[in-house]
Amino acid sequence: FLRRDFRVEVPAGGRTAIQAPGLGSINVRALPDNCEVLIGGTFVDYPPILDRDVVAGSHTVTFRWPDGVTRDYPIEVSAGRPTFVTGKKE
């Protein structure tokens, strides 16, 4: 969750500086909490998830319960700030 793809153009014989994107953190809870949590389609863990480093930018947090119910929450993570998400089955 620390990876971010971006395009860099460097002219022939030129130089450029690249700065890594900032980091924020995510805190995840779920009601009920017997679900899988995915960020961008990749399994993270089971809730609660506290202070997990995530690259700043747009992400989708998915909650997937054992009975097949799935909920997606689009979030925006800001550098240097925590983001809080609560998934609700119903």
mmCIF file as gemmi writes it, N, C-alpha and C atoms, coordinates in Angstrom:
data_model
loop_
_atom_site.group_PDB
_atom_site.id
_atom_site.type_symbol
_atom_site.label_atom_id
_atom_site.label_alt_id
_atom_site.label_comp_id
_atom_site.label_asym_id
_atom_site.label_entity_id
_atom_site.label_seq_id
_atom_site.pdbx_PDB_ins_code
_atom_site.Cartn_x
_atom_site.Cartn_y
_atom_site.Cartn_z
_atom_site.occupancy
_atom_site.B_iso_or_equiv
_atom_site.pdbx_formal_charge
_atom_site.auth_seq_id
_atom_site.auth_asym_id
_atom_site.pdbx_PDB_model_num
ATOM 1 N N . PHE Axp A 1 ? 0.824 -1.194 0 1 0 ? 1 A 1
ATOM 2 C CA . PHE Axp A 1 ? 0 0 0 1 0 ? 1 A 1
ATOM 3 C C . PHE Axp A 1 ? 0.861 1.247 0 1 0 ? 1 A 1
ATOM 4 N N . LEU Axp A 2 ? 2.141 1.016 -0.224 1 0 ? 2 A 1
ATOM 5 C CA . LEU Axp A 2 ? 3.081 2.127 -0.298 1 0 ? 2 A 1
ATOM 6 C C . LEU Axp A 2 ? 3.502 2.381 -1.738 1 0 ? 2 A 1
ATOM 7 N N . ARG Axp A 3 ? 2.913 1.663 -2.674 1 0 ? 3 A 1
ATOM 8 C CA . ARG Axp A 3 ? 3.306 1.788 -4.074 1 0 ? 3 A 1
ATOM 9 C C . ARG Axp A 3 ? 2.371 2.741 -4.812 1 0 ? 3 A 1
ATOM 10 N N . ARG Axp A 4 ? 2.957 3.599 -5.626 1 0 ? 4 A 1
ATOM 11 C CA . ARG Axp A 4 ? 2.181 4.505 -6.467 1 0 ? 4 A 1
ATOM 12 C C . ARG Axp A 4 ? 2.907 4.623 -7.788 1 0 ? 4 A 1
ATOM 13 N N . ASP Axp A 5 ? 2.248 4.308 -8.876 1 0 ? 5 A 1
ATOM 14 C CA . ASP Axp A 5 ? 2.842 4.442 -10.205 1 0 ? 5 A 1
ATOM 15 C C . ASP Axp A 5 ? 2.635 5.865 -10.711 1 0 ? 5 A 1
ATOM 16 N N . PHE Axp A 6 ? 3.643 6.425 -11.337 1 0 ? 6 A 1
ATOM 17 C CA . PHE Axp A 6 ? 3.504 7.72 -11.979 1 0 ? 6 A 1
ATOM 18 C C . PHE Axp A 6 ? 4.488 7.81 -13.126 1 0 ? 6 A 1
ATOM 19 N N . ARG Axp A 7 ? 4.167 8.679 -14.075 1 0 ? 7 A 1
ATOM 20 C CA . ARG Axp A 7 ? 4.976 8.81 -15.28 1 0 ? 7 A 1
ATOM 21 C C . ARG Axp A 7 ? 5.99 9.944 -15.113 1 0 ? 7 A 1
ATOM 22 N N . VAL Axp A 8 ? 7.196 9.683 -15.573 1 0 ? 8 A 1
ATOM 23 C CA . VAL Axp A 8 ? 8.264 10.677 -15.518 1 0 ? 8 A 1
ATOM 24 C C . VAL Axp A 8 ? 8.843 10.813 -16.916 1 0 ? 8 A 1
ATOM 25 N N . GLU Axp A 9 ? 8.944 12.04 -17.384 1 0 ? 9 A 1
ATOM 26 C CA . GLU Axp A 9 ? 9.55 12.296 -18.69 1 0 ? 9 A 1
ATOM 27 C C . GLU Axp A 9 ? 10.858 13.051 -18.493 1 0 ? 9 A 1
ATOM 28 N N . VAL Axp A 10 ? 11.922 12.502 -19.076 1 0 ? 10 A 1
ATOM 29 C CA . VAL Axp A 10 ? 13.237 13.12 -18.976 1 0 ? 10 A 1
ATOM 30 C C . VAL Axp A 10 ? 13.732 13.35 -20.404 1 0 ? 10 A 1
ATOM 31 N N . PRO Axp A 11 ? 14.021 14.591 -20.755 1 0 ? 11 A 1
ATOM 32 C CA . PRO Axp A 11 ? 14.516 14.847 -22.105 1 0 ? 11 A 1
ATOM 33 C C . PRO Axp A 11 ? 15.896 14.206 -22.294 1 0 ? 11 A 1
ATOM 34 N N . ALA Axp A 12 ? 16.205 13.866 -23.549 1 0 ? 12 A 1
ATOM 35 C CA . ALA Axp A 12 ? 17.5 13.257 -23.862 1 0 ? 12 A 1
ATOM 36 C C . ALA Axp A 12 ? 18.627 14.126 -23.318 1 0 ? 12 A 1
ATOM 37 N N . GLY Axp A 13 ? 19.509 13.521 -22.567 1 0 ? 13 A 1
ATOM 38 C CA . GLY Axp A 13 ? 20.645 14.24 -21.991 1 0 ? 13 A 1
ATOM 39 C C . GLY Axp A 13 ? 20.264 15.1 -20.798 1 0 ? 13 A 1
ATOM 40 N N . GLY Axp A 14 ? 19.001 15.07 -20.409 1 0 ? 14 A 1
ATOM 41 C CA . GLY Axp A 14 ? 18.529 15.91 -19.305 1 0 ? 14 A 1
ATOM 42 C C . GLY Axp A 14 ? 18.53 15.189 -17.979 1 0 ? 14 A 1
ATOM 43 N N . ARG Axp A 15 ? 18.134 15.915 -16.97 1 0 ? 15 A 1
ATOM 44 C CA . ARG Axp A 15 ? 18.04 15.373 -15.617 1 0 ? 15 A 1
ATOM 45 C C . ARG Axp A 15 ? 16.725 15.829 -15.013 1 0 ? 15 A 1
ATOM 46 N N . THR Axp A 16 ? 16.274 15.077 -14.062 1 0 ? 16 A 1
ATOM 47 C CA . THR Axp A 16 ? 15.061 15.464 -13.345 1 0 ? 16 A 1
ATOM 48 C C . THR Axp A 16 ? 15.136 14.925 -11.926 1 0 ? 16 A 1
ATOM 49 N N . ALA Axp A 17 ? 14.404 15.549 -11.048 1 0 ? 17 A 1
ATOM 50 C CA . ALA Axp A 17 ? 14.322 15.077 -9.663 1 0 ? 17 A 1
ATOM 51 C C . ALA Axp A 17 ? 12.966 14.417 -9.466 1 0 ? 17 A 1
ATOM 52 N N . ILE Axp A 18 ? 12.957 13.339 -8.726 1 0 ? 18 A 1
ATOM 53 C CA . ILE Axp A 18 ? 11.723 12.626 -8.434 1 0 ? 18 A 1
ATOM 54 C C . ILE Axp A 18 ? 11.534 12.608 -6.928 1 0 ? 18 A 1
ATOM 55 N N . GLN Axp A 19 ? 10.338 12.946 -6.509 1 0 ? 19 A 1
ATOM 56 C CA . GLN Axp A 19 ? 10.032 12.928 -5.081 1 0 ? 19 A 1
ATOM 57 C C . GLN Axp A 19 ? 8.956 11.874 -4.832 1 0 ? 19 A 1
ATOM 58 N N . ALA Axp A 20 ? 9.191 11.018 -3.875 1 0 ? 20 A 1
ATOM 59 C CA . ALA Axp A 20 ? 8.212 9.985 -3.537 1 0 ? 20 A 1
ATOM 60 C C . ALA Axp A 20 ? 6.961 10.651 -2.971 1 0 ? 20 A 1
ATOM 61 N N . PRO Axp A 21 ? 5.788 10.079 -3.246 1 0 ? 21 A 1
ATOM 62 C CA . PRO Axp A 21 ? 4.559 10.639 -2.681 1 0 ? 21 A 1
ATOM 63 C C . PRO Axp A 21 ? 4.558 10.506 -1.17 1 0 ? 21 A 1
ATOM 64 N N . GLY Axp A 22 ? 3.803 11.358 -0.511 1 0 ? 22 A 1
ATOM 65 C CA . GLY Axp A 22 ? 3.726 11.341 0.939 1 0 ? 22 A 1
ATOM 66 C C . GLY Axp A 22 ? 2.971 10.135 1.464 1 0 ? 22 A 1
ATOM 67 N N . LEU Axp A 23 ? 3.102 9.904 2.753 1 0 ? 23 A 1
ATOM 68 C CA . LEU Axp A 23 ? 2.409 8.804 3.414 1 0 ? 23 A 1
ATOM 69 C C . LEU Axp A 23 ? 1.359 9.326 4.372 1 0 ? 23 A 1
ATOM 70 N N . GLY Axp A 24 ? 0.264 8.639 4.411 1 0 ? 24 A 1
ATOM 71 C CA . GLY Axp A 24 ? -0.755 8.856 5.426 1 0 ? 24 A 1
ATOM 72 C C . GLY Axp A 24 ? -0.944 7.524 6.133 1 0 ? 24 A 1
ATOM 73 N N . SER Axp A 25 ? -1.976 7.435 6.933 1 0 ? 25 A 1
ATOM 74 C CA . SER Axp A 25 ? -2.266 6.156 7.578 1 0 ? 25 A 1
ATOM 75 C C . SER Axp A 25 ? -3.764 5.899 7.502 1 0 ? 25 A 1
ATOM 76 N N . ILE Axp A 26 ? -4.118 4.626 7.635 1 0 ? 26 A 1
ATOM 77 C CA . ILE Axp A 26 ? -5.517 4.238 7.572 1 0 ? 26 A 1
ATOM 78 C C . ILE Axp A 26 ? -5.867 3.441 8.819 1 0 ? 26 A 1
ATOM 79 N N . ASN Axp A 27 ? -7.071 3.692 9.307 1 0 ? 27 A 1
ATOM 80 C CA . ASN Axp A 27 ? -7.621 2.982 10.46 1 0 ? 27 A 1
ATOM 81 C C . ASN Axp A 27 ? -8.961 2.422 10.014 1 0 ? 27 A 1
ATOM 82 N N . VAL Axp A 28 ? -9.139 1.109 10.148 1 0 ? 28 A 1
ATOM 83 C CA . VAL Axp A 28 ? -10.322 0.449 9.608 1 0 ? 28 A 1
ATOM 84 C C . VAL Axp A 28 ? -11.038 -0.349 10.69 1 0 ? 28 A 1
ATOM 85 N N . ARG Axp A 29 ? -12.345 -0.162 10.738 1 0 ? 29 A 1
ATOM 86 C CA . ARG Axp A 29 ? -13.218 -0.942 11.606 1 0 ? 29 A 1
ATOM 87 C C . ARG Axp A 29 ? -14.371 -1.453 10.757 1 0 ? 29 A 1
ATOM 88 N N . ALA Axp A 30 ? -15.061 -2.476 11.242 1 0 ? 30 A 1
ATOM 89 C CA . ALA Axp A 30 ? -16.203 -3.024 10.497 1 0 ? 30 A 1
ATOM 90 C C . ALA Axp A 30 ? -17.276 -3.499 11.465 1 0 ? 30 A 1
ATOM 91 N N . LEU Axp A 31 ? -18.515 -3.406 11.008 1 0 ? 31 A 1
ATOM 92 C CA . LEU Axp A 31 ? -19.667 -3.874 11.766 1 0 ? 31 A 1
ATOM 93 C C . LEU Axp A 31 ? -20.471 -4.821 10.888 1 0 ? 31 A 1
ATOM 94 N N . PRO Axp A 32 ? -20.536 -6.105 11.163 1 0 ? 32 A 1
ATOM 95 C CA . PRO Axp A 32 ? -19.724 -6.844 12.126 1 0 ? 32 A 1
ATOM 96 C C . PRO Axp A 32 ? -18.279 -6.974 11.639 1 0 ? 32 A 1
ATOM 97 N N . ASP Axp A 33 ? -17.403 -7.367 12.541 1 0 ? 33 A 1
ATOM 98 C CA . ASP Axp A 33 ? -15.974 -7.356 12.219 1 0 ? 33 A 1
ATOM 99 C C . ASP Axp A 33 ? -15.427 -8.683 11.702 1 0 ? 33 A 1
ATOM 100 N N . ASN Axp A 34 ? -16.284 -9.585 11.267 1 0 ? 34 A 1
ATOM 101 C CA . ASN Axp A 34 ? -15.827 -10.883 10.749 1 0 ? 34 A 1
ATOM 102 C C . ASN Axp A 34 ? -15.675 -10.845 9.225 1 0 ? 34 A 1
ATOM 103 N N . CYS Axp A 35 ? -14.976 -9.851 8.723 1 0 ? 35 A 1
ATOM 104 C CA . CYS Axp A 35 ? -14.826 -9.686 7.276 1 0 ? 35 A 1
ATOM 105 C C . CYS Axp A 35 ? -13.364 -9.508 6.9 1 0 ? 35 A 1
ATOM 106 N N . GLU Axp A 36 ? -13.105 -9.686 5.609 1 0 ? 36 A 1
ATOM 107 C CA . GLU Axp A 36 ? -11.789 -9.378 5.056 1 0 ? 36 A 1
ATOM 108 C C . GLU Axp A 36 ? -11.778 -7.918 4.626 1 0 ? 36 A 1
ATOM 109 N N . VAL Axp A 37 ? -10.639 -7.268 4.758 1 0 ? 37 A 1
ATOM 110 C CA . VAL Axp A 37 ? -10.477 -5.898 4.295 1 0 ? 37 A 1
ATOM 111 C C . VAL Axp A 37 ? -9.451 -5.902 3.17 1 0 ? 37 A 1
ATOM 112 N N . LEU Axp A 38 ? -9.819 -5.271 2.059 1 0 ? 38 A 1
ATOM 113 C CA . LEU Axp A 38 ? -8.934 -5.158 0.908 1 0 ? 38 A 1
ATOM 114 C C . LEU Axp A 38 ? -8.75 -3.684 0.573 1 0 ? 38 A 1
ATOM 115 N N . ILE Axp A 39 ? -7.58 -3.321 0.115 1 0 ? 39 A 1
ATOM 116 C CA . ILE Axp A 39 ? -7.321 -1.976 -0.393 1 0 ? 39 A 1
ATOM 117 C C . ILE Axp A 39 ? -6.862 -2.14 -1.829 1 0 ? 39 A 1
ATOM 118 N N . GLY Axp A 40 ? -7.594 -1.531 -2.743 1 0 ? 40 A 1
ATOM 119 C CA . GLY Axp A 40 ? -7.255 -1.645 -4.15 1 0 ? 40 A 1
ATOM 120 C C . GLY Axp A 40 ? -7.287 -3.079 -4.643 1 0 ? 40 A 1
ATOM 121 N N . GLY Axp A 41 ? -8.15 -3.908 -4.041 1 0 ? 41 A 1
ATOM 122 C CA . GLY Axp A 41 ? -8.277 -5.295 -4.457 1 0 ? 41 A 1
ATOM 123 C C . GLY Axp A 41 ? -7.288 -6.249 -3.824 1 0 ? 41 A 1
ATOM 124 N N . THR Axp A 42 ? -6.399 -5.746 -2.984 1 0 ? 42 A 1
ATOM 125 C CA . THR Axp A 42 ? -5.39 -6.585 -2.325 1 0 ? 42 A 1
ATOM 126 C C . THR Axp A 42 ? -5.764 -6.785 -0.859 1 0 ? 42 A 1
ATOM 127 N N . PHE Axp A 43 ? -5.782 -8.037 -0.425 1 0 ? 43 A 1
ATOM 128 C CA . PHE Axp A 43 ? -6.114 -8.348 0.964 1 0 ? 43 A 1
ATOM 129 C C . PHE Axp A 43 ? -5.126 -7.686 1.914 1 0 ? 43 A 1
ATOM 130 N N . VAL Axp A 44 ? -5.681 -7.034 2.966 1 0 ? 44 A 1
ATOM 131 C CA . VAL Axp A 44 ? -4.849 -6.377 3.982 1 0 ? 44 A 1
ATOM 132 C C . VAL Axp A 44 ? -4.817 -7.221 5.249 1 0 ? 44 A 1
ATOM 133 N N . ASP Axp A 45 ? -6 -7.416 5.843 1 0 ? 45 A 1
ATOM 134 C CA . ASP Axp A 45 ? -6.095 -8.111 7.125 1 0 ? 45 A 1
ATOM 135 C C . ASP Axp A 45 ? -7.57 -8.163 7.507 1 0 ? 45 A 1
ATOM 136 N N . TYR Axp A 46 ? -7.822 -8.618 8.722 1 0 ? 46 A 1
ATOM 137 C CA . TYR Axp A 46 ? -9.168 -8.59 9.303 1 0 ? 46 A 1
ATOM 138 C C . TYR Axp A 46 ? -9.222 -7.418 10.275 1 0 ? 46 A 1
ATOM 139 N N . PRO Axp A 47 ? -10.372 -6.745 10.39 1 0 ? 47 A 1
ATOM 140 C CA . PRO Axp A 47 ? -10.452 -5.581 11.271 1 0 ? 47 A 1
ATOM 141 C C . PRO Axp A 47 ? -10.389 -5.988 12.737 1 0 ? 47 A 1
ATOM 142 N N . PRO Axp A 48 ? -9.949 -5.084 13.594 1 0 ? 48 A 1
ATOM 143 C CA . PRO Axp A 48 ? -9.576 -3.706 13.271 1 0 ? 48 A 1
ATOM 144 C C . PRO Axp A 48 ? -8.15 -3.618 12.724 1 0 ? 48 A 1
ATOM 145 N N . ILE Axp A 49 ? -7.942 -2.623 11.891 1 0 ? 49 A 1
ATOM 146 C CA . ILE Axp A 49 ? -6.618 -2.308 11.34 1 0 ? 49 A 1
ATOM 147 C C . ILE Axp A 49 ? -6.292 -0.902 11.822 1 0 ? 49 A 1
ATOM 148 N N . LEU Axp A 50 ? -5.184 -0.76 12.502 1 0 ? 50 A 1
ATOM 149 C CA . LEU Axp A 50 ? -4.85 0.525 13.115 1 0 ? 50 A 1
ATOM 150 C C . LEU Axp A 50 ? -3.523 1.066 12.604 1 0 ? 50 A 1
ATOM 151 N N . ASP Axp A 51 ? -3.53 2.329 12.221 1 0 ? 51 A 1
ATOM 152 C CA . ASP Axp A 51 ? -2.325 3.068 11.814 1 0 ? 51 A 1
ATOM 153 C C . ASP Axp A 51 ? -1.484 2.346 10.767 1 0 ? 51 A 1
ATOM 154 N N . ARG Axp A 52 ? -2.101 1.828 9.741 1 0 ? 52 A 1
ATOM 155 C CA . ARG Axp A 52 ? -1.391 1.165 8.64 1 0 ? 52 A 1
ATOM 156 C C . ARG Axp A 52 ? -0.935 2.227 7.65 1 0 ? 52 A 1
ATOM 157 N N . ASP Axp A 53 ? 0.362 2.273 7.347 1 0 ? 53 A 1
ATOM 158 C CA . ASP Axp A 53 ? 0.883 3.242 6.382 1 0 ? 53 A 1
ATOM 159 C C . ASP Axp A 53 ? 0.306 2.972 5.001 1 0 ? 53 A 1
ATOM 160 N N . VAL Axp A 54 ? -0.116 4.06 4.343 1 0 ? 54 A 1
ATOM 161 C CA . VAL Axp A 54 ? -0.672 3.992 2.99 1 0 ? 54 A 1
ATOM 162 C C . VAL Axp A 54 ? -0.183 5.223 2.242 1 0 ? 54 A 1
ATOM 163 N N . VAL Axp A 55 ? 0.178 5.043 0.978 1 0 ? 55 A 1
ATOM 164 C CA . VAL Axp A 55 ? 0.61 6.172 0.167 1 0 ? 55 A 1
ATOM 165 C C . VAL Axp A 55 ? -0.568 7.143 -0.01 1 0 ? 55 A 1
ATOM 166 N N . ALA Axp A 56 ? -0.281 8.436 0.005 1 0 ? 56 A 1
ATOM 167 C CA . ALA Axp A 56 ? -1.322 9.452 -0.159 1 0 ? 56 A 1
ATOM 168 C C . ALA Axp A 56 ? -1.967 9.32 -1.532 1 0 ? 56 A 1
ATOM 169 N N . GLY Axp A 57 ? -3.267 9.603 -1.592 1 0 ? 57 A 1
ATOM 170 C CA . GLY Axp A 57 ? -3.997 9.543 -2.852 1 0 ? 57 A 1
ATOM 171 C C . GLY Axp A 57 ? -5.316 8.811 -2.694 1 0 ? 57 A 1
ATOM 172 N N . SER Axp A 58 ? -5.949 8.516 -3.822 1 0 ? 58 A 1
ATOM 173 C CA . SER Axp A 58 ? -7.25 7.846 -3.845 1 0 ? 58 A 1
ATOM 174 C C . SER Axp A 58 ? -7.094 6.335 -3.746 1 0 ? 58 A 1
ATOM 175 N N . HIS Axp A 59 ? -7.95 5.723 -2.949 1 0 ? 59 A 1
ATOM 176 C CA . HIS Axp A 59 ? -7.957 4.273 -2.763 1 0 ? 59 A 1
ATOM 177 C C . HIS Axp A 59 ? -9.398 3.801 -2.628 1 0 ? 59 A 1
ATOM 178 N N . THR Axp A 60 ? -9.611 2.514 -2.823 1 0 ? 60 A 1
ATOM 179 C CA . THR Axp A 60 ? -10.903 1.903 -2.539 1 0 ? 60 A 1
ATOM 180 C C . THR Axp A 60 ? -10.697 0.835 -1.489 1 0 ? 60 A 1
ATOM 181 N N . VAL Axp A 61 ? -11.426 0.969 -0.378 1 0 ? 61 A 1
ATOM 182 C CA . VAL Axp A 61 ? -11.385 -0.021 0.693 1 0 ? 61 A 1
ATOM 183 C C . VAL Axp A 61 ? -12.606 -0.911 0.516 1 0 ? 61 A 1
ATOM 184 N N . THR Axp A 62 ? -12.371 -2.225 0.438 1 0 ? 62 A 1
ATOM 185 C CA . THR Axp A 62 ? -13.446 -3.189 0.25 1 0 ? 62 A 1
ATOM 186 C C . THR Axp A 62 ? -13.573 -4.058 1.486 1 0 ? 62 A 1
ATOM 187 N N . PHE Axp A 63 ? -14.808 -4.24 1.925 1 0 ? 63 A 1
ATOM 188 C CA . PHE Axp A 63 ? -15.127 -5.132 3.037 1 0 ? 63 A 1
ATOM 189 C C . PHE Axp A 63 ? -15.854 -6.326 2.445 1 0 ? 63 A 1
ATOM 190 N N . ARG Axp A 64 ? -15.384 -7.549 2.752 1 0 ? 64 A 1
ATOM 191 C CA . ARG Axp A 64 ? -15.982 -8.765 2.198 1 0 ? 64 A 1
ATOM 192 C C . ARG Axp A 64 ? -16.291 -9.732 3.343 1 0 ? 64 A 1
ATOM 193 N N . TRP Axp A 65 ? -17.612 -9.927 3.595 1 0 ? 65 A 1
ATOM 194 C CA . TRP Axp A 65 ? -18.054 -10.804 4.668 1 0 ? 65 A 1
ATOM 195 C C . TRP Axp A 65 ? -18.176 -12.237 4.169 1 0 ? 65 A 1
ATOM 196 N N . PRO Axp A 66 ? -18.133 -13.232 5.076 1 0 ? 66 A 1
ATOM 197 C CA . PRO Axp A 66 ? -18.162 -14.643 4.683 1 0 ? 66 A 1
ATOM 198 C C . PRO Axp A 66 ? -19.393 -15.05 3.873 1 0 ? 66 A 1
ATOM 199 N N . ASP Axp A 67 ? -20.526 -14.359 4.04 1 0 ? 67 A 1
ATOM 200 C CA . ASP Axp A 67 ? -21.739 -14.727 3.31 1 0 ? 67 A 1
ATOM 201 C C . ASP Axp A 67 ? -21.792 -14.113 1.907 1 0 ? 67 A 1
ATOM 202 N N . GLY Axp A 68 ? -20.706 -13.437 1.495 1 0 ? 68 A 1
ATOM 203 C CA . GLY Axp A 68 ? -20.637 -12.877 0.148 1 0 ? 68 A 1
ATOM 204 C C . GLY Axp A 68 ? -20.984 -11.408 0.04 1 0 ? 68 A 1
ATOM 205 N N . VAL Axp A 69 ? -21.488 -10.793 1.103 1 0 ? 69 A 1
ATOM 206 C CA . VAL Axp A 69 ? -21.803 -9.361 1.073 1 0 ? 69 A 1
ATOM 207 C C . VAL Axp A 69 ? -20.502 -8.575 0.97 1 0 ? 69 A 1
ATOM 208 N N . THR Axp A 70 ? -20.466 -7.634 0.014 1 0 ? 70 A 1
ATOM 209 C CA . THR Axp A 70 ? -19.276 -6.819 -0.217 1 0 ? 70 A 1
ATOM 210 C C . THR Axp A 70 ? -19.676 -5.35 -0.258 1 0 ? 70 A 1
ATOM 211 N N . ARG Axp A 71 ? -18.875 -4.511 0.368 1 0 ? 71 A 1
ATOM 212 C CA . ARG Axp A 71 ? -19.107 -3.066 0.346 1 0 ? 71 A 1
ATOM 213 C C . ARG Axp A 71 ? -17.79 -2.37 -0.009 1 0 ? 71 A 1
ATOM 214 N N . ASP Axp A 72 ? -17.867 -1.416 -0.944 1 0 ? 72 A 1
ATOM 215 C CA . ASP Axp A 72 ? -16.703 -0.625 -1.348 1 0 ? 72 A 1
ATOM 216 C C . ASP Axp A 72 ? -16.843 0.795 -0.825 1 0 ? 72 A 1
ATOM 217 N N . TYR Axp A 73 ? -15.75 1.341 -0.321 1 0 ? 73 A 1
ATOM 218 C CA . TYR Axp A 73 ? -15.71 2.71 0.174 1 0 ? 73 A 1
ATOM 219 C C . TYR Axp A 73 ? -14.541 3.438 -0.472 1 0 ? 73 A 1
ATOM 220 N N . PRO Axp A 74 ? -14.811 4.403 -1.354 1 0 ? 74 A 1
ATOM 221 C CA . PRO Axp A 74 ? -13.708 5.2 -1.896 1 0 ? 74 A 1
ATOM 222 C C . PRO Axp A 74 ? -13.216 6.171 -0.824 1 0 ? 74 A 1
ATOM 223 N N . ILE Axp A 75 ? -11.904 6.29 -0.695 1 0 ? 75 A 1
ATOM 224 C CA . ILE Axp A 75 ? -11.325 7.185 0.307 1 0 ? 75 A 1
ATOM 225 C C . ILE Axp A 75 ? -10.211 8.01 -0.33 1 0 ? 75 A 1
ATOM 226 N N . GLU Axp A 76 ? -9.878 9.091 0.326 1 0 ? 76 A 1
ATOM 227 C CA . GLU Axp A 76 ? -8.752 9.936 -0.066 1 0 ? 76 A 1
ATOM 228 C C . GLU Axp A 76 ? -7.815 10.013 1.137 1 0 ? 76 A 1
ATOM 229 N N . VAL Axp A 77 ? -6.593 9.535 0.968 1 0 ? 77 A 1
ATOM 230 C CA . VAL Axp A 77 ? -5.597 9.565 2.039 1 0 ? 77 A 1
ATOM 231 C C . VAL Axp A 77 ? -4.705 10.785 1.835 1 0 ? 77 A 1
ATOM 232 N N . SER Axp A 78 ? -4.575 11.602 2.879 1 0 ? 78 A 1
ATOM 233 C CA . SER Axp A 78 ? -3.724 12.791 2.827 1 0 ? 78 A 1
ATOM 234 C C . SER Axp A 78 ? -2.397 12.512 3.518 1 0 ? 78 A 1
ATOM 235 N N . ALA Axp A 79 ? -1.336 13.05 2.971 1 0 ? 79 A 1
ATOM 236 C CA . ALA Axp A 79 ? -0.001 12.868 3.551 1 0 ? 79 A 1
ATOM 237 C C . ALA Axp A 79 ? 0.04 13.423 4.967 1 0 ? 79 A 1
ATOM 238 N N . GLY Axp A 80 ? 0.594 12.638 5.865 1 0 ? 80 A 1
ATOM 239 C CA . GLY Axp A 80 ? 0.778 13.073 7.244 1 0 ? 80 A 1
ATOM 240 C C . GLY Axp A 80 ? -0.477 13.053 8.096 1 0 ? 80 A 1
ATOM 241 N N . ARG Axp A 81 ? -1.581 12.508 7.56 1 0 ? 81 A 1
ATOM 242 C CA . ARG Axp A 81 ? -2.837 12.523 8.316 1 0 ? 81 A 1
ATOM 243 C C . ARG Axp A 81 ? -3.457 11.132 8.345 1 0 ? 81 A 1
ATOM 244 N N . PRO Axp A 82 ? -4.152 10.812 9.434 1 0 ? 82 A 1
ATOM 245 C CA . PRO Axp A 82 ? -4.855 9.526 9.487 1 0 ? 82 A 1
ATOM 246 C C . PRO Axp A 82 ? -6.188 9.605 8.746 1 0 ? 82 A 1
ATOM 247 N N . THR Axp A 83 ? -6.598 8.476 8.178 1 0 ? 83 A 1
ATOM 248 C CA . THR Axp A 83 ? -7.9 8.349 7.538 1 0 ? 83 A 1
ATOM 249 C C . THR Axp A 83 ? -8.646 7.229 8.251 1 0 ? 83 A 1
ATOM 250 N N . PHE Axp A 84 ? -9.937 7.444 8.49 1 0 ? 84 A 1
ATOM 251 C CA . PHE Axp A 84 ? -10.744 6.478 9.227 1 0 ? 84 A 1
ATOM 252 C C . PHE Axp A 84 ? -11.862 5.959 8.334 1 0 ? 84 A 1
ATOM 253 N N . VAL Axp A 85 ? -12.045 4.632 8.326 1 0 ? 85 A 1
ATOM 254 C CA . VAL Axp A 85 ? -13.085 3.998 7.525 1 0 ? 85 A 1
ATOM 255 C C . VAL Axp A 85 ? -13.801 2.959 8.396 1 0 ? 85 A 1
ATOM 256 N N . THR Axp A 86 ? -15.128 2.993 8.359 1 0 ? 86 A 1
ATOM 257 C CA . THR Axp A 86 ? -15.923 1.984 9.03 1 0 ? 86 A 1
ATOM 258 C C . THR Axp A 86 ? -16.831 1.326 8.001 1 0 ? 86 A 1
ATOM 259 N N . GLY Axp A 87 ? -16.668 0.039 7.804 1 0 ? 87 A 1
ATOM 260 C CA . GLY Axp A 87 ? -17.52 -0.702 6.878 1 0 ? 87 A 1
ATOM 261 C C . GLY Axp A 87 ? -18.714 -1.264 7.609 1 0 ? 87 A 1
ATOM 262 N N . LYS Axp A 88 ? -19.897 -1.084 7.005 1 0 ? 88 A 1
ATOM 263 C CA . LYS Axp A 88 ? -21.126 -1.604 7.616 1 0 ? 88 A 1
ATOM 264 C C . LYS Axp A 88 ? -21.783 -2.573 6.65 1 0 ? 88 A 1
ATOM 265 N N . LYS Axp A 89 ? -22.066 -3.746 7.161 1 0 ? 89 A 1
ATOM 266 C CA . LYS Axp A 89 ? -22.655 -4.79 6.332 1 0 ? 89 A 1
ATOM 267 C C . LYS Axp A 89 ? -24.053 -4.4 5.85 1 0 ? 89 A 1
ATOM 268 N N . GLU Axp A 90 ? -24.831 -3.754 6.7 1 0 ? 90 A 1
ATOM 269 C CA . GLU Axp A 90 ? -26.201 -3.416 6.335 1 0 ? 90 A 1
ATOM 270 C C . GLU Axp A 90 ? -26.417 -1.938 6.195 1 0 ? 90 A 1
